[in-house]
Amino acid sequence: MEVIVGRIGRPHGIKGEVSIEVRTDDPEGRLAPGTVLRTDPEAAGPLTITAGRVHSGRLLLTFDGCTTRSGAERLRNVLLVADVDPDERPEDPEEFFDRHLVGLRVETLDGAEVGELTEVLHLPGQDVLVVRSRDDRESLVPFITEFVPEVDLDGGRVVVDPPAGLLDQPQSEGPDQPDRTQDS
C-alpha cells in the first residue's frame, strides 16, 4: 500500500536542502537517511534521502543528486510516497491510521447506521471525523472518547454517541418556518 509521507517545500540554503511538510506519524522511520521514496509526479523520483535534520521546528532533508538551490527548487511541491504494510497498526491501541478509519461504517450505540467515515480532519484543537450519511449529508464528529466510544477495525465500524443535534438534519425554512435573517 502506498501512503504520502511528506511534501517537499521550499529550498533551505544553497546546497540542495529542502523543507518538508511531514505527513506521517513516523518521520524518524519513514524519512531517515538511506530511505528511497517514490514521488508524485513520478518523473521527479525516486529520491534517496542522504541527510536530515530539524531546524527551527521544521524537518530539512537532502536528496542524493540534489546539491544546488535550483535543483531543490525543482522539487518544490513534490509528494514523497512510501510503501507500507496495509496491516501495520500503531503500537498504542488507542491510536489509528487514517487509512484504517476511512471507509468504516459509522453507527450509534444502539446499532443504528449513521453513514460512512469519509475523512479524518487533523485540526489544531482535536481530530474530527467526517461522516457522510446515506442521503449525502456530512456531519463532523469530534474524535474524542465521549463522542466516539469504540473503534472496531476488525468489525469495520466506528460507534458514535453524539450529543443531541450533532447528527440531526438541519430544518429547511419553509412557509411555517420563520425567516432567520436580520437587517442591520
C-alpha positions as CSV (number, residue, x, y, z in Angstrom):
1,M,0.0,0.0,0.0
2,E,1.3,3.5,-0.8
3,V,1.0,6.4,1.5
4,I,2.1,10.0,1.2
5,V,4.7,10.7,3.9
6,G,5.6,14.2,3.1
7,R,5.6,17.1,0.7
8,I,8.7,18.9,-0.4
9,G,8.6,22.6,0.5
10,R,10.9,25.5,-0.3
11,P,14.7,25.2,-0.5
12,H,16.8,26.0,2.5
13,G,20.2,27.4,1.8
14,I,22.2,26.9,-1.4
15,K,23.3,23.2,-1.2
16,G,20.1,21.4,-2.1
17,E,18.5,21.1,1.3
18,V,14.6,21.4,1.3
19,S,12.0,21.8,4.0
20,I,9.5,19.0,4.4
21,E,5.8,19.1,5.2
22,V,5.6,15.9,7.2
23,R,2.5,13.7,6.6
24,T,3.5,10.7,8.7
25,D,3.4,9.8,12.4
26,D,6.8,8.1,12.0
27,P,9.1,10.7,10.4
28,E,12.2,9.1,12.0
29,G,11.5,5.8,10.4
30,R,9.9,6.8,7.0
31,L,12.2,9.8,6.3
32,A,15.5,8.5,7.6
33,P,18.8,8.8,5.7
34,G,19.1,6.0,3.2
35,T,15.4,5.7,2.6
36,V,14.3,5.6,-1.1
37,L,11.0,7.2,-1.8
38,R,8.8,7.3,-4.9
39,T,7.4,10.6,-5.9
40,D,4.3,12.2,-7.3
41,P,4.8,13.2,-10.0
42,E,6.8,10.1,-10.8
43,A,9.2,11.9,-13.1
44,A,10.7,13.7,-10.0
45,G,12.0,10.5,-8.4
46,P,12.7,8.1,-7.0
47,L,14.6,10.1,-4.3
48,T,17.1,8.8,-1.8
49,I,17.4,10.7,1.4
50,T,21.1,11.4,2.2
51,A,20.7,13.6,5.3
52,G,18.1,15.1,7.6
53,R,17.9,17.5,10.4
54,V,15.4,19.7,12.3
55,H,15.9,23.4,12.1
56,S,13.6,25.9,13.8
57,G,10.9,23.2,14.2
58,R,11.0,22.2,10.5
59,L,12.4,19.0,9.0
60,L,15.0,19.6,6.4
61,L,16.2,16.8,4.0
62,T,18.9,16.4,1.4
63,F,18.5,14.0,-1.5
64,D,21.1,12.2,-3.5
65,G,22.0,14.1,-6.6
66,C,20.3,17.4,-5.5
67,T,23.2,19.7,-4.5
68,T,22.0,23.1,-5.6
69,R,19.3,25.6,-4.7
70,S,17.9,25.4,-8.2
71,G,17.8,21.6,-8.0
72,A,15.9,21.9,-4.7
73,E,13.5,24.4,-6.2
74,R,12.6,22.0,-9.0
75,L,11.5,19.5,-6.3
76,R,9.1,22.0,-4.6
77,N,5.6,20.6,-4.0
78,V,6.6,17.0,-5.0
79,L,4.9,14.4,-2.8
80,L,7.0,11.7,-1.2
81,V,5.4,8.3,-1.4
82,A,6.3,5.2,0.7
83,D,5.2,1.6,0.6
84,V,3.7,0.4,3.9
85,D,2.3,-2.8,5.2
86,P,-1.5,-2.4,5.0
87,D,-1.9,-4.4,8.2
88,E,0.6,-2.2,10.1
89,R,-1.0,-0.6,13.2
90,P,0.3,1.9,15.7
91,E,1.8,0.4,18.9
92,D,-0.8,2.3,21.0
93,P,-4.2,0.6,20.8
94,E,-5.9,4.0,21.2
95,E,-4.2,5.3,18.0
96,F,-5.3,4.7,14.4
97,F,-4.0,5.4,11.0
98,D,-6.4,7.5,8.8
99,R,-6.2,4.8,6.1
100,H,-7.7,2.3,8.5
101,L,-10.6,4.6,9.5
102,V,-11.7,5.9,6.2
103,G,-14.5,3.7,4.7
104,L,-15.6,2.3,8.0
105,R,-19.4,2.1,8.8
106,V,-20.5,4.6,11.4
107,E,-23.3,3.6,13.8
108,T,-24.8,4.7,17.1
109,L,-24.6,2.9,20.4
110,D,-27.9,1.1,19.6
111,G,-26.6,-0.1,16.2
112,A,-28.5,2.4,14.1
113,E,-26.5,3.1,10.9
114,V,-25.3,6.8,10.6
115,G,-23.2,6.6,7.4
116,E,-19.6,6.1,6.3
117,L,-16.5,7.7,7.7
118,T,-15.0,9.6,4.7
119,E,-12.2,11.6,6.1
120,V,-10.3,12.5,9.2
121,L,-9.5,16.1,9.7
122,H,-6.5,16.9,11.9
123,L,-7.4,20.3,13.3
124,P,-5.3,22.3,15.8
125,G,-7.7,21.6,18.7
126,Q,-8.5,17.9,18.0
127,D,-9.1,15.4,15.3
128,V,-12.6,15.4,13.7
129,L,-14.3,12.6,11.8
130,V,-16.2,13.4,8.6
131,V,-19.3,11.2,8.3
132,R,-21.4,11.0,5.2
133,S,-25.0,9.8,5.6
134,R,-26.9,7.8,3.1
135,D,-28.7,10.9,1.9
136,D,-25.3,12.5,1.2
137,R,-25.1,14.9,4.2
138,E,-21.9,15.4,6.0
139,S,-21.5,15.6,9.8
140,L,-18.4,16.5,11.7
141,V,-17.9,14.4,14.9
142,P,-15.1,15.3,17.3
143,F,-12.8,12.3,17.6
144,I,-12.9,12.1,21.4
145,T,-13.9,9.2,23.6
146,E,-17.0,10.9,24.8
147,F,-18.5,11.0,21.3
148,V,-16.6,8.0,19.7
149,P,-16.5,5.4,22.5
150,E,-15.5,2.5,20.1
151,V,-13.4,1.9,17.0
152,D,-13.8,-1.7,15.9
153,L,-11.3,-2.1,12.9
154,D,-11.9,-5.8,12.7
155,G,-15.7,-5.3,12.7
156,G,-15.4,-2.5,10.1
157,R,-17.2,0.1,12.3
158,V,-17.0,3.2,14.4
159,V,-19.5,3.6,17.2
160,V,-20.6,7.1,18.0
161,D,-22.5,8.6,20.9
162,P,-23.2,12.1,19.7
163,P,-24.9,14.8,21.8
164,A,-28.4,15.8,20.7
165,G,-28.3,17.8,17.4
166,L,-24.9,16.7,16.2
167,L,-26.2,14.4,13.5
168,D,-29.7,15.8,13.1
169,Q,-30.6,17.1,9.6
170,P,-31.0,20.9,9.6
171,Q,-34.6,22.1,9.2
172,S,-35.2,23.8,5.9
173,E,-37.0,27.1,6.0
174,G,-40.5,26.7,4.6
175,P,-43.8,28.6,4.8
176,D,-44.2,27.6,8.5
177,Q,-40.6,28.4,9.4
178,P,-39.6,32.0,10.3
179,D,-37.1,33.8,8.2
180,R,-34.0,34.0,10.4
181,T,-32.2,36.8,8.6
182,Q,-31.9,40.1,10.3
183,D,-31.5,43.6,8.8
184,S,-28.6,45.5,10.3
